[in-house]
Amino acid sequence: MNDSSALIARLRGIAAGTGAAQAAPAPVDGWLMQGLATAQLHEIYALDAEDGASGAGFGIANALAAGALPLLWLRTEACERAQGRLHATGLIELGLPADALVLGIVADEAALLRAAADAARCAGLGCVLVESVGRAPGLDLTATRRLMLAAEASGVTVLSLRVGAEPTVSAAATRWAVAAATSTALDQGIGGEAPGLPAYDVECLRRRGGPAGGRWRVEWDRNAKSFRGAPLSGAGLSLAADRPAARHPAAPVRASG
């Protein structure tokens, strides 16, 4: 069973109440506070195309947490049509300053790979976000190894955002699956609630030289520039839920054992 199939099967089991529950919440890893390691290539998979915006938000939040700015966002014209234009207000709400973002839209995948390789060698950048939709066969082991070597040499963090794609072999230091989660409403006083912080269901699918498989439900705090565990029916940091559970109020989770 491949990475994405195993992930989906586990998440569906958890949502249906048949998956194994943990006796205690997973520990908060270092990336929650400091962002993903800089000068590395990381992959972010939005397995459902509808989660493309969440994958992008997770990537931007990590760049902000790590202080990896300015950010160059590269995407193809096809990606622009499929995912829609960037929403400036939404990016500002995440905490990304308008003057810290440069957007590059290129003709096709070949141009995307060339631009990403050049940008990864540019020490004046903090982060390069390379967005692709679908299979993107050009992002193979050879291409990702080049990006990793360039990132290590320049100090630039490279985030490969794969929307609606199946995980494939690569040289990335880490690989993440990201989906949208229901945020916790903020109390606005008498009878009023406001939308809460951006929330994500996250799983580490691969970590070079270390354990993978950790799952978190997290919120992004733009003021603190860090993630924090999102509450799920009283639990501090939960197992991730699948798409239906993420869109609706979470069901109670009981510790086993």
N, C-alpha and C positions, 0 to 999 in steps of 0.2 A: 504494500500500500504506500503511495507516495505521501509527501509531507502534507499537502493540502487535503487529501482524502482522509488521512488520519486525524487532522485537526478538525475537520467538519464533523466526522463521526463522534469524536470526543465531546465537542460542544453540543451536538444534538442530544447526546446521552445525558449530559448535565442538565440541559433545559427540560428534558422529559422526566428528570428525577431518577434516571437509571444509572447515571455516571457516578463514579466514586467521589465522595466529598472528602475534603481534607479535615483533619482534626483541628487544625489551626490555620489562620490565613498565611499565605506565602509571605516571606520576608520582603521588605522593601529593598530593592537592589540599588546599586549606586547610580544607575542611569536615571532613576526617578528624580534625583536631586541635581545631578551634574550633566545630564544629557549623554548621548552616545559618545563613545571615545572619538576624539578629534584625530585628524590625519589618517583616517581609515575610510574604507568603503563599507557601507551598510545597505542592506536591502529591506524595503518596506513593501509588503504585499497587501493590497486590498483585494482579497480573493473574490469578493462580490464587487462588480463594477460600480454599484451604488455607493460603495464605501470609499471611492476615490478621494473625495474631499476630506474624509476622516484620515486617510493615509497621509495626505498632504499636510493636514493640520498637525498630525503626530510628528512628521518630519520637521516642520517649521518650529514646533515647540522644542524639539531636541536641539535644533540649531541655536535657539534663544537660550536654552538652559546652559549650553556649553559656551555661549558667547561667540559662536562661529558665524560672525557677520563681517562684511556684507554677504548676502545670499544671491546667487545666480540661479534662476529657475529656467530650465530648458525643457521644451516640449515641442512636439511636431504639430503641423497644421491639423492632421487627423485627430490628434489628442485634444486640440483646442475645440474642434467640432464635437467630439464625443463627450468631453467633460465640461465644456462651457468655459467662458472667459473667467479670469480671476476676479474675485469680488474684493475691491479695495477695503471696504468697511470691515468685512470679515477678517481680513489679514491684520488690520489695525487692532481689532478686538482681541486677536491672539497675542498682541503685543509686538508685532513686527513693524518697525518704523518705516514709513513710506520711502525714505531716502536710503534704506538698507537693502532694497530689493531691486534687482535687474531681471527683466523677463526677456527670454530669447525664444522666439518661435521659428522653427526651421522646417524645411520642406518635407523631409522624410527621415526614416530611421538611420540611413547612412550618414546624413548630415548631423543628426542628433549625436551619433557616436563620435564623429570628428570634433564637434563642438565640445562635447563632454571631456574628451581626451585633452584638448587644448586648455579648457577651463581648469581641469584638475591640476595642471602644472602652474597655474597662476597664483603665486603666493599672496597676491593682493586680495584674494577672496577668502572668505571664511568657510563658506559652504556652497556646494553645487548640488542642486536638486534636479535629478534627471528623471523626467516623467515619461512613461510609455504605457500604451494601452494594448492589451492582448498579448499575443505570443512573443513578439519582439525577438526573433531568433538571433539577431546580431549581438545581443547581450549574452554572449556565451562565455565559456571559461577563459578564453584568450582575451576577449575585450575587457572582462571584469578584472583580470590580472593586471592588465595595463592601467586601468583606473586605480587599482589598489597601489601599485608601485608609484604612480604619479602622486597620489594622495600622501603617501608616506614621505616622499621626497619634498613636497611643497608645504606640507602642514595643512592642506585644505581637506575638509571633510566632504566626502561624496555620498549622497543619499540617492539610491536607485529606487524610485517609486514605481512599482509594477501594479498596474490596475487591471483587474480581470484576467490575471495570468496565472499559470501553474508554475510553482517553484521549480527551478532547474539548477544544475550544477554551476557553481560560480566561485570566485575567489573572495567573496565578501567576508568581512570579519564576523558580522552577525546578520541574521535574517529574522524579520518580524512579520507576523500577521496582525492586521489591525482592522477593527470594525467599530462602527459607531455604537455608543451606549447611551442610555437614558440619563440625562443629567439630574442632579438633585436641585429642586426649586429653591430659590433664595427667598427668605421671609422679608416682605416689604412693609411689615406693620399690620394694621387692622385689615384683615380679610384680603390681603394682597400678596401675591407671589410673583417673582420674576424668574425668567429662565436661569438655570444654574450655569456652572462652569462647563466648558467643553469636556466631554467624557468619552473614554475609549476602552474597548476590550482589546487587550494586547496579549500575544503569546510569542515567546522567543522560540523560533523554529530551529535555529542553528546558532551556535556560538563557537568560533574557532578557538580551540585550546581550553574549552570550559564546558560546563553542563548547559543543556538547553531544556526546553519544556516548561519553563516557568510561565505562569499565566497571571495576569493582573487586570483589575478594573481600576482605571485611574482617571483623575480630573487634572486639567491643566490650569494652574494658577499663574496668570500672566504677571501679577504684581510681584510674587515671590520668584518668578521665572523657574518654576520647578513643578513636577508632578506630585500628586499625593493620592493615597488610596481612596477610592470612591466608596461610600457606604452602600451596602446592599442588604436591606432588611435587617439593619443593626450590625452587620459584619463590617469590619474595618476595611479589609482588602480581600476581594472575593475571587473565586474562580470566574473565568469569563463565561458569558452566556452567548448563545448563537443569535442570529439576526432577529428572529421573532421576539426573543426575550429581551434583546437590546432595545427594541422599539416600544416595549410595554413595561409597566411596573414589574420589577423583579419579584419572583416568587421567593418565599422564605427558604433559607438554607440552614440545614441542621448539621452539626458536626457528627461524624461517625466514630464508632469505637468507644 
